[in-house]
Amino acid sequence: MQTLLAVLAAYLLGSVPFAMISAKLFGLADPRTYGSGNPGATNVLRSGNKKAALFTLIGDALKGWFAVVLAQQAGLPDTAIGFVALAVFLGHIFPVFLKFKGGKGVATGAGVLLALDPVLGLAVMATWLLVAYVSRYSSLAALIAAGGAPLISALMHGIDGQFAVVMVIGGALIIKHWQNIQRLMAGQESKIGSKKKS
């Protein structure tokens, strides 16, 4: 029962749409109405408001981190913590508060990884930052980081429960970026910092 309640609470926390909250706080248009239509930090950045994008990024990452850390502090077994990690991540992607149409999960996934294993989380984030800096494509950086995360986890700890969680998160991130993959291949993907398009 404790595990079930923790998973449900994690899902609800993951469902909190910080992009929408940010839009309200900073007086911006609904992020689902411009750019990629994604309620996430990268798309909020296309509004031109860097503070709103940073607020969204931090909020989305913190909810992933907080849910896992709270489960760890509660003394839940590793399997339960794994389910909590997946629940908060999937809550962001399929939020009940937005009719199950959420963000792509990059920031929340990073928060989850940092809580599960800080070294793994930092390694994956460094991968994202490097690719994003070189290419200026947030989506390409996310795809490479998502694909590399399970490999890094396996190299660090072998094929264990954490690897399974990281594999699911990485796979879901890649699937959520399917349209980005198509735009990248067509040379039509927007770069970081590009302004919104209606």
Order of alpha helices (4+ residues) and beta strands (2+ residues): alpha-alpha-alpha-alpha-alpha-alpha-alpha-alpha-alpha-alpha
